[in-house]
Amino acid sequence: MASETKFERETVKEIKDLLPGCVVMKGDASRIQGIPDRIILHGPRWAVLEFKRSASSPKQPNQDYYIEKLSEMSYASLIYPENKEEVLHDLQLALGSAG
């Protein structure tokens, strides 16, 4: 099983290929506990993703809260190898026609 860091790095490269011109920034959980790992900006649209090593990886406090709250505003999801293709598809639908 790949490390979370490696999975995140490889997936960010895929996101940049799927959404040319997007900006992918690192979230800062040291400032807001539970804020998702990555913020993706594409034209007027945005999304956040919380990376996990696997579907069974434990979540930190507030992660579910922020995924739910931010889903109400735009696109937000947990992403792990088992759901990666589905999440990337949904991300492309949510942000793909921007800009």
ZAVOPA-985929 format. One record per residue (C-alpha): residue number from 1; x, y, z. Coordinates in nm, 2 decimals, decimal comma. Each point is the difference from the previous one (the first is absolute). Example, Ala and Ser with C-alpha at 12.3 -4.5 7.8 and 13.67 -1.06 7.14 Angstrom:
SITE    k    east   north      up
SITE    1    1,23   -0,45    0,78
SITE    2    0,14    0,34   -0,07
//
This chain:
SITE    k    east   north      up
SITE    1    0,00    0,00    0,00
SITE    2    0,13    0,34   -0,10
SITE    3    0,06    0,27    0,26
SITE    4   -0,25    0,28    0,03
SITE    5    0,26    0,25   -0,10
SITE    6    0,08   -0,19   -0,32
SITE    7   -0,36   -0,05   -0,08
SITE    8   -0,07    0,37    0,05
SITE    9    0,29    0,11   -0,21
SITE   10   -0,09   -0,24   -0,29
SITE   11   -0,36    0,10    0,01
SITE   12    0,07    0,37    0,00
SITE   13    0,20   -0,05   -0,32
SITE   14   -0,31   -0,18   -0,15
SITE   15   -0,23    0,28    0,11
SITE   16    0,23    0,26   -0,17
SITE   17   -0,02   -0,21   -0,32
SITE   18   -0,38   -0,03    0,02
SITE   19   -0,05    0,37    0,07
SITE   20    0,26    0,19   -0,19
SITE   21    0,08    0,34    0,15
SITE   22   -0,14   -0,09    0,35
SITE   23    0,18    0,11    0,31
SITE   24    0,04   -0,27    0,27
SITE   25    0,09    0,13    0,35
SITE   26    0,07   -0,17    0,32
SITE   27   -0,25    0,05    0,28
SITE   28    0,15    0,09    0,34
SITE   29   -0,15   -0,22    0,27
SITE   30    0,23    0,16    0,26
SITE   31   -0,22    0,32   -0,04
SITE   32   -0,34   -0,17   -0,03
SITE   33   -0,01   -0,36    0,14
SITE   34   -0,17   -0,23   -0,25
SITE   35    0,03    0,22   -0,30
SITE   36    0,05   -0,21   -0,31
SITE   37    0,35   -0,07   -0,14
SITE   38   -0,04    0,17   -0,34
SITE   39   -0,19    0,29   -0,14
SITE   40   -0,05    0,00   -0,38
SITE   41   -0,08    0,32   -0,18
SITE   42   -0,12   -0,01   -0,36
SITE   43   -0,14    0,31   -0,16
SITE   44   -0,29    0,12    0,22
SITE   45   -0,04   -0,34    0,16
SITE   46    0,18   -0,18    0,29
SITE   47    0,01   -0,33    0,18
SITE   48    0,17   -0,16    0,29
SITE   49    0,14   -0,35    0,05
SITE   50    0,10   -0,18    0,31
SITE   51    0,25   -0,28   -0,08
SITE   52    0,01   -0,33    0,18
SITE   53    0,23   -0,30   -0,04
SITE   54   -0,30   -0,23   -0,02
SITE   55   -0,38   -0,01    0,06
SITE   56    0,06   -0,13    0,35
SITE   57    0,25    0,27    0,10
SITE   58   -0,10    0,19    0,31
SITE   59   -0,13    0,35   -0,03
SITE   60    0,11    0,30    0,21
SITE   61   -0,24    0,20    0,21
SITE   62   -0,21    0,23   -0,21
SITE   63    0,08   -0,15   -0,34
SITE   64   -0,35   -0,13   -0,06
SITE   65   -0,14    0,33    0,12
SITE   66    0,21    0,20   -0,26
SITE   67   -0,07   -0,25   -0,28
SITE   68   -0,37    0,03    0,06
SITE   69    0,00    0,38    0,05
SITE   70    0,22    0,07   -0,31
SITE   71   -0,21   -0,25   -0,21
SITE   72   -0,29    0,23    0,06
SITE   73    0,20    0,29   -0,16
SITE   74    0,17   -0,18   -0,28
SITE   75    0,17   -0,34   -0,05
SITE   76    0,17   -0,17    0,30
SITE   77    0,09   -0,37    0,05
SITE   78    0,22   -0,24    0,17
SITE   79    0,23   -0,17   -0,26
SITE   80    0,18   -0,33    0,04
SITE   81    0,12   -0,27   -0,25
SITE   82   -0,33   -0,19    0,02
SITE   83   -0,21    0,30   -0,11
SITE   84    0,26    0,20   -0,20
SITE   85   -0,15   -0,05   -0,35
SITE   86   -0,35    0,09    0,12
SITE   87    0,12    0,31    0,18
SITE   88    0,21    0,12   -0,29
SITE   89   -0,30   -0,05   -0,23
SITE   90   -0,22    0,20    0,24
SITE   91    0,27    0,27    0,04
SITE   92    0,02    0,04   -0,38
SITE   93   -0,38    0,03   -0,03
SITE   94    0,00    0,26    0,28
SITE   95    0,29    0,21   -0,13
SITE   96    0,07   -0,11   -0,35
SITE   97   -0,20    0,25   -0,20
SITE   98    0,15    0,30    0,19
SITE   99    0,20    0,27   -0,14
//
